Amino acid sequence: MADDTDSPLPLKPKANEKPKSKISASRKLSLKILLLQRAIEEIEQEKVAREEEKVRYLGEKLPPLQVSGLPLEELQKLCKQLHAKIDVVDEERYDCEAKVYKNNRDIHELKLKVQDLGGKFKKPALRKVRVSADEMMRALLGSKHKGSMDLRANLKSVKKEDIKQEKVLTTEVGDWRKNVEAMSGMEGRKKMFDAAGGGQ
């Protein structure tokens, strides 16, 4: 009795490896050539069928005219019939052109939608650019921008002496209630007069 466990197991192809083709390269090439020849033959047959269809259609819509030997009234009647047929054909041609134009526009819109859905737009990495206020205003306003936007020039300049004087004044003022009481009455007015240098 043979044991089933001794028989070799079939190897499974790995996920990364492509299975080898069973058709040789020369066979593939000959098949491609045959397919191309068959396609060329079918294209030629389609061209012949279109020409035959065209001749048949023109034969139906435009029968051969027999103008010789017709009286004037019959010729005028024939001309009117031909004009009526021309009008009908022009209407059909216009309708067909309108349909083709509409279909082409729809195809174009659908292609744009497919491109929008399929393509992902990558946002480009932006770099930091140092732009002064003058350059920014010039870019926004163009030739209308005349003045300088130097913000530091418009700031109030402060001298160190002014800062020292403010500190002295704040230390002298102290509690405002005491100053009000001290300056009230005749004595307060005299102190103010002397401080201003009016007594000299």
Secondary structure as GFF3:
##gff-version 3
##sequence-region A 1 200
A	DSSP	three_ten_helix	4	6	.	.	.	ID=ss1
A	DSSP	alpha_helix	25	61	.	.	.	ID=ss2
A	DSSP	alpha_helix	72	118	.	.	.	ID=ss3
A	DSSP	alpha_helix	133	141	.	.	.	ID=ss4
A	DSSP	three_ten_helix	142	144	.	.	.	ID=ss5
A	DSSP	alpha_helix	160	173	.	.	.	ID=ss6
A	DSSP	alpha_helix	176	183	.	.	.	ID=ss7
A	DSSP	alpha_helix	185	195	.	.	.	ID=ss8
###
